[in-house]
Amino acid sequence: MKIKIFFQKFYKELLLLISIFFSTQSFAAPPGNRIDRPIGNGQCLVSNNFNEAFCQEERKFALETNCINQNEFNSLVNYRAFPVCNRRNQLVTWCPCYNNKINIDLNFENYDFENFDIK
């Protein structure tokens, strides 16, 4: 009789553990797309050496080493950016690819110079 009760409790607990395991696995989110804007939060070096060939090689290497997934690869291509991965193949940030020139528009037409005191 004690053996029967033992197996009943054992099977109930086993069934509970299996159901918890499969319910958490079914609600686990697949790896998403972390690339949500043209430039990441990390620091990027601004250089003229980041041509499109360099960026393509970096994206391809990051995809092969599982630093990024295919959705992130496609986003980086659309944003014309390349990923920066650490030694553990984890995405740190992503930086834009500049061809030859960086255009910076400095427009001071609407700037209030009266509150700006230079001594």
C-alpha positions as CSV (number, residue, x, y, z in Angstrom):
1,M,0.0,0.0,0.0
2,K,2.8,2.4,0.8
3,I,4.5,1.7,-2.5
4,K,1.3,2.5,-4.3
5,I,1.0,5.9,-2.5
6,F,4.6,6.6,-3.2
7,F,4.3,6.0,-6.9
8,Q,1.1,8.1,-7.1
9,K,2.9,11.1,-5.4
10,F,6.0,10.5,-7.6
11,Y,4.0,10.5,-10.8
12,K,2.1,13.6,-9.8
13,E,5.3,15.5,-9.0
14,L,6.9,14.2,-12.2
15,L,3.9,15.4,-14.2
16,L,4.0,18.7,-12.5
17,L,7.7,19.2,-13.3
18,I,7.2,18.2,-16.9
19,S,4.3,20.6,-17.4
20,I,6.3,23.4,-15.8
21,F,9.2,22.7,-18.0
22,F,7.2,22.7,-21.3
23,S,5.2,25.7,-20.3
24,T,8.3,27.8,-19.7
25,Q,9.8,26.6,-22.9
26,S,6.7,27.4,-24.9
27,F,6.7,31.0,-23.6
28,A,10.4,31.6,-24.0
29,A,11.0,34.4,-26.5
30,P,13.1,33.6,-29.5
31,P,16.2,35.8,-30.0
32,G,15.0,39.2,-31.1
33,N,16.5,42.0,-33.1
34,R,18.6,44.2,-30.8
35,I,19.4,46.6,-33.7
36,D,16.7,49.3,-33.4
37,R,18.5,52.4,-34.6
38,P,21.4,53.4,-36.9
39,I,23.9,53.8,-34.1
40,G,24.2,51.8,-30.8
41,N,24.7,53.1,-27.3
42,G,28.5,52.3,-27.3
43,Q,31.3,54.4,-28.5
44,C,32.3,54.4,-32.1
45,L,35.5,55.6,-33.7
46,V,34.9,58.1,-36.4
47,S,37.2,57.2,-39.3
48,N,37.3,57.2,-43.0
49,N,38.6,53.6,-43.1
50,F,35.1,52.1,-42.6
51,N,34.2,51.5,-46.2
52,E,31.4,49.2,-47.3
53,A,33.7,46.2,-47.9
54,F,35.0,46.5,-44.3
55,C,31.5,46.7,-42.9
56,Q,30.3,43.7,-45.0
57,E,33.2,41.6,-43.7
58,E,32.5,42.6,-40.1
59,R,28.8,41.8,-40.4
60,K,29.6,38.4,-42.1
61,F,32.1,37.5,-39.4
62,A,29.7,38.5,-36.6
63,L,26.9,36.3,-38.2
64,E,29.3,33.3,-38.5
65,T,30.4,33.6,-34.9
66,N,26.8,33.9,-33.6
67,C,27.4,37.4,-32.3
68,I,24.3,38.5,-34.2
69,N,21.4,36.7,-35.8
70,Q,20.0,37.0,-39.4
71,N,17.5,39.6,-38.4
72,E,20.2,41.8,-36.9
73,F,22.4,41.2,-39.9
74,N,19.6,42.5,-42.2
75,S,19.0,45.5,-39.9
76,L,22.7,46.4,-40.0
77,V,22.7,46.2,-43.8
78,N,19.7,48.5,-43.9
79,Y,21.3,51.0,-41.5
80,R,24.7,50.7,-43.2
81,A,26.4,49.8,-39.9
82,F,28.7,47.1,-38.6
83,P,28.6,45.2,-35.3
84,V,31.2,45.5,-32.5
85,C,31.5,42.2,-30.7
86,N,33.6,41.3,-27.6
87,R,35.9,38.3,-27.2
88,R,32.9,36.1,-26.1
89,N,31.1,36.9,-29.3
90,Q,28.5,39.1,-27.6
91,L,27.2,42.2,-29.3
92,V,28.6,45.3,-27.6
93,T,27.3,48.0,-30.0
94,W,27.1,48.8,-33.7
95,C,28.6,51.7,-35.6
96,P,27.8,53.4,-38.9
97,C,29.8,52.8,-42.0
98,Y,31.1,56.1,-43.5
99,N,32.3,56.1,-47.1
100,N,34.7,59.0,-47.4
101,K,33.3,62.1,-45.7
102,I,31.4,62.9,-42.7
103,N,29.0,65.8,-43.2
104,I,28.4,67.9,-40.2
105,D,26.0,70.8,-40.5
106,L,26.7,73.5,-38.0
107,N,23.9,76.0,-38.1
108,F,23.8,78.8,-35.6
109,E,21.0,80.9,-37.1
110,N,18.6,80.3,-34.2
111,Y,21.1,80.2,-31.4
112,D,20.8,82.7,-28.5
113,F,24.2,84.2,-28.2
114,E,23.1,86.8,-25.5
115,N,23.1,84.1,-22.7
116,F,26.5,82.9,-23.8
117,D,29.3,84.7,-21.9
118,I,32.9,84.4,-23.1
119,K,35.5,86.0,-20.8
